Amino acid sequence: MTTIISARLTRILSGCISILMIGFTMAAEVDSFTNRHPLQDSAPFLDQVVNVWLEEAVIEANRPSLISGLLESDSRTCDETRLMDALKARLAGYLIGQLEDFVDQSTWLDTIHTPFEKSIYRDFDFSESPTVVLTKRLAALVRIGSVYLGSDKLGHFFTEGHTYFEHYLEKGEQSALDYGELMESSFYGELTTGIFSYADLVANLNCLRFWNSILARKPDPIQNTVTVRPYIGCTNGKWKRLREFHWTDYVDPAWDEAVNCNIFANEILLEKVNVRIARASGGKGCLLIAADKEALQQKYHDLLPLIFNPGGSQAGLGFNS
């Protein structure tokens, strides 16, 4: 009996650890400062990857299902649920975004991989930043257009951003923004990493725009105008891709954590990271590159204060500290 109880307890503990690890794996940070050097633009290749996945999703959504194969009328109808399921399967990962993992594992893209032990986070303790210290998993730094951003933003774009879109459809734009604030203050950010990333919020908001543009049924959430042309449309009962995806339609300097600075949970973390950022940046600090605030204002309008931190690295709990 003791052996059976012990075995059950082991399985329970193992399951709890697995659940914790899943949560830890989902949160990755990027070091946008250490060994930052000129990179080749990865946008053309990453555009191609996304467009291939979009085309594959359309083909999958157009395949007759077992039921539609028996019902001729159904086989001629564009099934929106099947389309969205196919898109999520191609673009959004369960734990880590598909494209995030693709970039992290790539041996041919021009990226910067900084090991935890040499990163700006190296002085963090487990109690301060459990997910970062335990996993030591940092996102790769990649260039899209003129912007440097972490591969984690690509995961946010397709994965967390889709949840933004669901909130937007159900309850509107504010619900989506509230969800992002909650996640970045807790499970995906400050609670588990000690870091509140405004750049993550930017990626999420732009992904809401992407998912909304798939069929363009609602106004663009930051421009308040209907997308001129959706990515996918229904023609003669079949889904068809109508235009190509381009990362530069969404990426801007606010995606870069060396421009859009983080908030840290307390002064201790802030001091630790500021010392390392100063050394990595030659004393420039977090605001490594001055943002074109006028251009960002023209893009995001009254939403900009909610997703952009112009004041450099700061300490303080919560959203918009």
VOPAGU-2260 file (C-alpha; in pm, 1 decimal, decimal comma):
REM VOPAGU-2260
SITE   aa  ch    i         X         Y         Z
SITE  MET   A    0       0,0       0,0       0,0
SITE  THR   A    1     282,8     238,5      89,5
SITE  THR   A    2     443,5     169,1    -246,9
SITE  ILE   A    3     118,1     246,1    -431,0
SITE  ILE   A    4      67,3     572,7    -239,0
SITE  SER   A    5     428,6     668,7    -301,6
SITE  ALA   A    6     390,5     601,5    -674,1
SITE  ARG   A    7      71,6     808,4    -688,0
SITE  LEU   A    8     235,4    1093,1    -497,8
SITE  THR   A    9     529,4    1084,0    -736,7
SITE  ARG   A   10     296,0    1107,4   -1035,0
SITE  ILE   A   11     105,5    1397,2    -876,3
SITE  LEU   A   12     423,9    1585,2    -796,9
SITE  SER   A   13     555,2    1512,1   -1143,8
SITE  GLY   A   14     235,6    1647,4   -1293,3
SITE  CYS   A   15     256,2    1965,4   -1085,2
SITE  ILE   A   16     614,5    2020,7   -1193,1
SITE  SER   A   17     514,6    1964,4   -1555,3
SITE  ILE   A   18     238,5    2224,5   -1526,2
SITE  LEU   A   19     482,5    2472,6   -1375,3
SITE  MET   A   20     733,4    2403,7   -1648,6
SITE  ILE   A   21     468,5    2461,4   -1913,3
SITE  GLY   A   22     400,0    2801,6   -1760,5
SITE  PHE   A   23     770,2    2876,1   -1742,8
SITE  THR   A   24     830,7    2770,4   -2101,4
SITE  MET   A   25     562,9    3002,5   -2232,3
SITE  ALA   A   26     743,9    3312,5   -2102,8
SITE  ALA   A   27    1070,6    3413,4   -2270,8
SITE  GLU   A   28    1261,8    3739,2   -2245,2
SITE  VAL   A   29    1500,0    3899,6   -2491,7
SITE  ASP   A   30    1828,5    4077,8   -2431,6
SITE  SER   A   31    1822,2    4364,2   -2681,9
SITE  PHE   A   32    2156,8    4509,1   -2570,8
SITE  THR   A   33    2432,4    4248,9   -2528,6
SITE  ASN   A   34    2646,5    4205,5   -2840,2
SITE  ARG   A   35    2400,6    4412,9   -3043,0
SITE  HIS   A   36    2549,3    4453,1   -3387,5
SITE  PRO   A   37    2429,1    4500,6   -3746,9
SITE  LEU   A   38    2208,6    4216,5   -3871,8
SITE  GLN   A   39    2077,6    4127,7   -4214,1
SITE  ASP   A   40    1709,5    4198,2   -4268,3
SITE  SER   A   41    1511,7    3876,6   -4211,3
SITE  ALA   A   42    1180,8    4028,0   -4325,4
SITE  PRO   A   43    1182,7    3889,9   -4684,2
SITE  PHE   A   44    1240,3    3533,4   -4566,8
SITE  LEU   A   45     997,2    3554,0   -4273,9
SITE  ASP   A   46     736,2    3708,6   -4504,4
SITE  GLN   A   47     772,6    3407,0   -4728,3
SITE  VAL   A   48     734,2    3164,3   -4438,7
SITE  VAL   A   49     411,0    3325,6   -4320,9
SITE  ASN   A   50     268,1    3342,1   -4673,5
SITE  VAL   A   51     339,2    2972,6   -4724,5
SITE  TRP   A   52     161,7    2892,0   -4399,7
SITE  LEU   A   53    -134,7    3108,6   -4498,0
SITE  GLU   A   54    -161,1    2927,1   -4831,1
SITE  GLU   A   55    -138,3    2587,7   -4659,1
SITE  ALA   A   56    -415,1    2688,9   -4419,3
SITE  VAL   A   57    -638,5    2791,9   -4709,9
SITE  ILE   A   58    -577,1    2458,9   -4884,6
SITE  GLU   A   59    -655,6    2271,2   -4562,6
SITE  ALA   A   60    -974,4    2469,9   -4503,0
SITE  ASN   A   61   -1094,0    2397,1   -4859,5
SITE  ARG   A   62   -1053,5    2020,9   -4827,9
SITE  PRO   A   63   -1392,5    1848,1   -4800,6
SITE  SER   A   64   -1465,2    1716,6   -4455,4
SITE  LEU   A   65   -1621,5    1373,4   -4402,5
SITE  ILE   A   66   -1961,0    1537,5   -4357,4
SITE  SER   A   67   -1934,0    1785,0   -4644,0
SITE  GLY   A   68   -1826,1    1502,9   -4872,1
SITE  LEU   A   69   -2170,1    1348,9   -4818,3
SITE  LEU   A   70   -2356,0    1678,5   -4846,8
SITE  GLU   A   71   -2293,4    1851,0   -5177,9
SITE  SER   A   72   -2432,5    2185,1   -5058,9
SITE  ASP   A   73   -2194,4    2194,5   -4760,9
SITE  SER   A   74   -1894,8    2112,0   -4978,9
SITE  ARG   A   75   -1950,6    2435,6   -5172,3
SITE  THR   A   76   -1959,4    2660,6   -4864,9
SITE  CYS   A   77   -1664,8    2843,1   -4711,2
SITE  ASP   A   78   -1644,4    2717,6   -4352,8
SITE  GLU   A   79   -1509,2    3000,6   -4136,1
SITE  THR   A   80   -1446,0    2773,2   -3836,9
SITE  ARG   A   81   -1235,2    2536,6   -4043,3
SITE  LEU   A   82   -1039,7    2827,4   -4185,5
SITE  MET   A   83    -958,8    2976,1   -3844,8
SITE  ASP   A   84    -868,4    2634,4   -3704,7
SITE  ALA   A   85    -633,2    2574,7   -3996,1
SITE  LEU   A   86    -473,2    2917,0   -3949,7
SITE  LYS   A   87    -423,7    2866,0   -3576,8
SITE  ALA   A   88    -268,6    2525,9   -3640,4
SITE  ARG   A   89     -14,0    2678,5   -3880,7
SITE  LEU   A   90      59,6    3006,3   -3704,3
SITE  ALA   A   91      -7,2    2977,6   -3331,6
SITE  GLY   A   92     179,4    2731,4   -3110,8
SITE  TYR   A   93      45,6    2575,1   -2791,1
SITE  LEU   A   94     347,8    2659,5   -2575,1
SITE  ILE   A   95     578,2    2857,8   -2801,6
SITE  GLY   A   96     473,6    3034,4   -3119,6
SITE  GLN   A   97     558,4    2839,3   -3433,6
SITE  LEU   A   98     755,4    3124,4   -3587,8
SITE  GLU   A   99     930,1    3206,7   -3259,8
SITE  ASP   A  100    1058,2    2850,9   -3239,1
SITE  PHE   A  101    1149,2    2857,1   -3609,2
SITE  VAL   A  102    1367,7    3167,1   -3563,2
SITE  ASP   A  103    1524,1    3040,5   -3240,1
SITE  GLN   A  104    1624,3    2710,9   -3401,1
SITE  SER   A  105    1733,0    2855,0   -3736,3
SITE  THR   A  106    2096,2    2813,6   -3835,3
SITE  TRP   A  107    2072,2    3030,3   -4148,7
SITE  LEU   A  108    1888,8    3343,5   -4031,1
SITE  ASP   A  109    2113,7    3625,6   -3910,7
SITE  THR   A  110    2030,3    3648,7   -3539,6
SITE  ILE   A  111    2193,6    3723,2   -3206,7
SITE  HIS   A  112    2172,7    3452,8   -2938,9
SITE  THR   A  113    2281,0    3566,6   -2594,3
SITE  PRO   A  114    2325,5    3300,1   -2325,4
SITE  PHE   A  115    2167,9    3375,9   -1990,2
SITE  GLU   A  116    2505,9    3378,6   -1816,7
SITE  LYS   A  117    2619,6    3670,2   -2037,1
SITE  SER   A  118    2288,6    3852,8   -2055,8
SITE  ILE   A  119    2157,3    4163,3   -1881,6
SITE  TYR   A  120    1952,3    3924,2   -1661,8
SITE  ARG   A  121    2247,5    3723,9   -1529,8
SITE  ASP   A  122    2226,3    3876,4   -1179,7
SITE  PHE   A  123    1858,9    3788,4   -1125,5
SITE  ASP   A  124    1779,1    3544,8    -843,6
SITE  PHE   A  125    1521,3    3267,2    -865,4
SITE  SER   A  126    1297,2    3437,7    -610,1
SITE  GLU   A  127    1299,2    3755,3    -820,4
SITE  SER   A  128    1252,1    3604,6   -1164,8
SITE  PRO   A  129    1172,5    3231,5   -1141,4
SITE  THR   A  130    1098,1    3161,9   -1508,1
SITE  VAL   A  131    1401,6    3340,0   -1648,1
SITE  VAL   A  132    1642,9    3196,0   -1391,1
SITE  LEU   A  133    1506,4    2841,5   -1401,0
SITE  THR   A  134    1476,7    2799,7   -1777,8
SITE  LYS   A  135    1760,4    3036,0   -1879,3
SITE  ARG   A  136    1574,1    3055,5   -2211,6
SITE  LEU   A  137    1624,9    3385,1   -2391,1
SITE  ALA   A  138    1475,1    3475,8   -2725,3
SITE  ALA   A  139    1694,4    3542,4   -3026,6
SITE  LEU   A  140    1732,2    3898,5   -3150,9
SITE  VAL   A  141    1632,5    3938,6   -3515,8
SITE  ARG   A  142    1598,4    4231,4   -3755,7
SITE  ILE   A  143    1277,7    4301,5   -3948,6
SITE  GLY   A  144    1310,5    4601,5   -4174,8
SITE  SER   A  145    1507,1    4850,0   -3966,1
SITE  VAL   A  146    1372,7    4720,9   -3633,4
SITE  TYR   A  147    1550,1    4484,8   -3393,0
SITE  LEU   A  148    1313,3    4266,5   -3193,2
SITE  GLY   A  149    1308,4    3942,8   -2997,5
SITE  SER   A  150    1178,8    3621,9   -3149,8
SITE  ASP   A  151     943,7    3611,3   -2850,7
SITE  LYS   A  152     752,5    3896,8   -3013,2
SITE  LEU   A  153     676,2    3666,9   -3306,9
SITE  GLY   A  154     529,3    3420,4   -3059,0
SITE  HIS   A  155     322,5    3697,4   -2902,4
SITE  PHE   A  156     211,9    3812,8   -3246,6
SITE  PHE   A  157      42,8    3491,1   -3352,7
SITE  THR   A  158     -39,7    3325,6   -3018,6
SITE  GLU   A  159    -130,2    3579,5   -2749,3
SITE  GLY   A  160    -247,1    3816,4   -3018,9
SITE  HIS   A  161    -512,6    3568,7   -3130,7
SITE  THR   A  162    -657,4    3575,4   -2779,9
SITE  TYR   A  163    -662,8    3954,6   -2807,8
SITE  PHE   A  164    -865,0    3909,1   -3125,8
SITE  GLU   A  165   -1116,2    3682,5   -2951,5
SITE  HIS   A  166   -1166,0    3944,6   -2679,5
SITE  TYR   A  167   -1201,6    4211,7   -2947,8
SITE  LEU   A  168   -1473,0    4016,4   -3127,0
SITE  GLU   A  169   -1663,9    3942,0   -2809,3
SITE  LYS   A  170   -1633,8    4259,9   -2604,8
SITE  GLY   A  171   -1441,7    4518,1   -2803,9
SITE  GLU   A  172   -1102,5    4680,4   -2808,4
SITE  GLN   A  173   -1084,9    4773,1   -2438,4
SITE  SER   A  174   -1141,6    4412,2   -2335,1
SITE  ALA   A  175    -846,2    4307,3   -2549,7
SITE  LEU   A  176    -621,9    4572,9   -2395,0
SITE  ASP   A  177    -735,1    4479,2   -2043,5
SITE  TYR   A  178    -651,3    4116,1   -2113,8
SITE  GLY   A  179    -302,7    4214,5   -2229,8
SITE  GLU   A  180    -246,1    4423,5   -1917,2
SITE  LEU   A  181    -352,5    4131,1   -1697,4
SITE  MET   A  182    -131,0    3877,5   -1874,2
SITE  GLU   A  183     175,0    4101,6   -1883,4
SITE  SER   A  184     129,8    4184,6   -1514,0
SITE  SER   A  185      94,5    3819,2   -1419,0
SITE  PHE   A  186     144,3    3486,1   -1592,9
SITE  TYR   A  187     323,9    3602,0   -1906,4
SITE  GLY   A  188     528,1    3875,5   -1745,6
SITE  GLU   A  189     583,4    4057,7   -1420,1
SITE  LEU   A  190     459,9    3787,7   -1181,7
SITE  THR   A  191     682,8    3513,5   -1324,3
SITE  THR   A  192     972,5    3707,3   -1478,0
SITE  GLY   A  193     980,1    4029,4   -1278,4
SITE  ILE   A  194     948,4    4214,3   -1610,4
SITE  PHE   A  195     657,1    4405,9   -1760,9
SITE  SER   A  196     724,7    4440,1   -2133,7
SITE  TYR   A  197     550,2    4718,0   -2323,7
SITE  ALA   A  198     697,3    4578,1   -2645,0
SITE  ASP   A  199     501,3    4257,3   -2584,5
SITE  LEU   A  200     182,5    4461,7   -2569,2
SITE  VAL   A  201     271,0    4626,6   -2900,1
SITE  ALA   A  202     320,4    4288,3   -3067,2
SITE  ASN   A  203      -9,4    4161,4   -2925,3
SITE  LEU   A  204    -203,4    4465,7   -3043,2
SITE  ASN   A  205     -61,5    4438,9   -3393,2
SITE  CYS   A  206    -150,8    4072,6   -3405,8
SITE  LEU   A  207    -508,4    4164,5   -3318,7
SITE  ARG   A  208    -491,1    4380,3   -3631,4
SITE  PHE   A  209    -355,1    4086,3   -3832,3
SITE  TRP   A  210    -623,8    3838,7   -3724,4
SITE  ASN   A  211    -888,3    4103,9   -3780,9
SITE  SER   A  212    -754,9    4151,1   -4134,5
SITE  ILE   A  213    -792,7    3782,6   -4221,9
SITE  LEU   A  214   -1156,0    3841,9   -4322,9
SITE  ALA   A  215   -1175,6    4217,5   -4241,1
SITE  ARG   A  216   -1517,1    4199,3   -4079,9
SITE  LYS   A  217   -1451,1    4472,2   -3822,1
SITE  PRO   A  218   -1266,6    4806,4   -3827,8
SITE  ASP   A  219    -893,3    4810,6   -3769,8
SITE  PRO   A  220    -860,1    4866,4   -3392,4
SITE  ILE   A  221    -605,3    5146,8   -3418,8
SITE  GLN   A  222    -713,2    5314,8   -3743,9
SITE  ASN   A  223   -1087,8    5269,7   -3687,4
SITE  THR   A  224   -1136,2    5196,3   -4055,2
SITE  VAL   A  225   -1228,4    4873,0   -4228,8
SITE  THR   A  226    -926,9    4700,7   -4384,1
SITE  VAL   A  227    -925,7    4780,4   -4755,7
SITE  ARG   A  228    -860,2    4423,7   -4857,9
SITE  PRO   A  229    -872,0    4110,2   -4640,7
SITE  TYR   A  230    -602,0    3846,2   -4657,5
SITE  ILE   A  231    -854,4    3575,0   -4741,1
SITE  GLY   A  232   -1191,5    3581,3   -4915,3
SITE  CYS   A  233   -1459,1    3338,6   -5026,9
SITE  THR   A  234   -1489,1    3289,9   -5403,5
SITE  ASN   A  235   -1730,8    3036,6   -5557,0
SITE  GLY   A  236   -1756,3    2850,5   -5228,9
SITE  LYS   A  237   -1379,5    2823,6   -5181,1
SITE  TRP   A  238   -1137,7    3018,6   -4966,0
SITE  LYS   A  239    -876,2    3212,9   -5158,6
SITE  ARG   A  240    -575,5    3413,5   -5041,2
SITE  LEU   A  241    -622,0    3765,6   -5175,2
SITE  ARG   A  242    -299,7    3940,5   -5074,6
SITE  GLU   A  243      42,3    3875,7   -4927,6
SITE  PHE   A  244     153,5    3922,1   -4571,0
SITE  HIS   A  245     440,2    4161,9   -4494,4
SITE  TRP   A  246     592,5    4202,3   -4149,3
SITE  THR   A  247     672,6    4567,0   -4215,0
SITE  ASP   A  248     297,3    4637,8   -4220,6
SITE  TYR   A  249     300,6    4575,0   -3845,9
SITE  VAL   A  250     652,8    4603,9   -3704,1
SITE  ASP   A  251     774,1    4943,0   -3582,0
SITE  PRO   A  252    1039,2    5064,2   -3332,0
SITE  ALA   A  253     800,5    5013,7   -3038,6
SITE  TRP   A  254     863,4    4637,4   -3079,5
SITE  ASP   A  255    1227,2    4693,4   -2972,8
SITE  GLU   A  256    1290,0    4672,4   -2597,0
SITE  ALA   A  257    1591,5    4900,7   -2642,2
SITE  VAL   A  258    1345,1    5168,3   -2757,2
SITE  ASN   A  259    1026,4    5075,5   -2569,8
SITE  CYS   A  260    1174,1    5011,7   -2225,6
SITE  ASN   A  261    1057,3    4760,9   -1966,0
SITE  ILE   A  262     916,3    4808,4   -1618,4
SITE  PHE   A  263    1077,2    4591,8   -1349,2
SITE  ALA   A  264     901,0    4460,9   -1040,8
SITE  ASN   A  265    1118,8    4643,6    -787,6
SITE  GLU   A  266    1420,6    4868,3    -744,7
SITE  ILE   A  267    1653,6    4573,0    -684,3
SITE  LEU   A  268    1582,7    4421,9   -1025,7
SITE  LEU   A  269    1599,9    4762,9   -1188,3
SITE  GLU   A  270    1941,8    4835,0   -1040,3
SITE  LYS   A  271    2075,9    4494,4   -1143,3
SITE  VAL   A  272    1960,2    4523,6   -1502,4
SITE  ASN   A  273    2059,3    4888,4   -1538,8
SITE  VAL   A  274    2419,3    4806,6   -1449,3
SITE  ARG   A  275    2431,7    4538,5   -1719,4
SITE  ILE   A  276    2251,9    4752,0   -1979,6
SITE  ALA   A  277    2493,6    5038,0   -1918,6
SITE  ARG   A  278    2791,9    4809,8   -1972,9
SITE  ALA   A  279    2640,8    4650,9   -2284,5
SITE  SER   A  280    2535,8    4983,1   -2436,6
SITE  GLY   A  281    2845,3    5184,6   -2358,5
SITE  GLY   A  282    2660,3    5386,8   -2096,7
SITE  LYS   A  283    2361,3    5476,6   -2312,9
SITE  GLY   A  284    2109,2    5287,8   -2098,7
SITE  CYS   A  285    1777,3    5149,1   -2212,2
SITE  LEU   A  286    1691,8    5430,7   -2450,3
SITE  LEU   A  287    1952,8    5303,1   -2692,1
SITE  ILE   A  288    1775,4    5452,4   -2991,9
SITE  ALA   A  289    1550,2    5757,5   -2984,8
SITE  ALA   A  290    1199,6    5669,4   -3097,1
SITE  ASP   A  291    1017,7    5871,6   -3359,2
SITE  LYS   A  292     730,1    5953,2   -3126,5
SITE  GLU   A  293     546,3    6152,2   -3392,0
SITE  ALA   A  294     536,7    5851,5   -3625,7
SITE  LEU   A  295     423,4    5625,3   -3342,1
SITE  GLN   A  296     156,2    5876,9   -3243,3
SITE  GLN   A  297      26,5    5885,3   -3599,3
SITE  LYS   A  298       1,7    5506,5   -3600,4
SITE  TYR   A  299    -144,3    5437,2   -3255,2
SITE  HIS   A  300    -322,7    5766,6   -3174,7
SITE  ASP   A  301    -468,4    5766,8   -2821,5
SITE  LEU   A  302    -358,3    5405,9   -2760,1
SITE  LEU   A  303      11,3    5497,9   -2759,1
SITE  PRO   A  304      37,8    5577,6   -2384,2
SITE  LEU   A  305     -99,3    5231,6   -2308,9
SITE  ILE   A  306     170,5    5044,7   -2502,7
SITE  PHE   A  307     472,9    5273,7   -2514,8
SITE  ASN   A  308     709,0    5369,4   -2232,1
SITE  PRO   A  309     923,8    5670,1   -2331,8
SITE  GLY   A  310    1082,1    5716,4   -1989,0
SITE  GLY   A  311    1349,2    5444,3   -1987,7
SITE  SER   A  312    1372,4    5145,6   -1754,3
SITE  GLN   A  313    1166,3    5192,7   -1439,6
SITE  ALA   A  314    1063,2    5007,4   -1127,6
SITE  GLY   A  315     705,5    4964,3   -1013,2
SITE  LEU   A  316     432,0    4706,7   -1004,5
SITE  GLY   A  317     142,8    4708,8   -1243,2
SITE  PHE   A  318      39,9    4850,3   -1574,1
SITE  ASN   A  319     154,1    5198,8   -1672,4
SITE  SER   A  320     351,4    5231,7   -1347,2
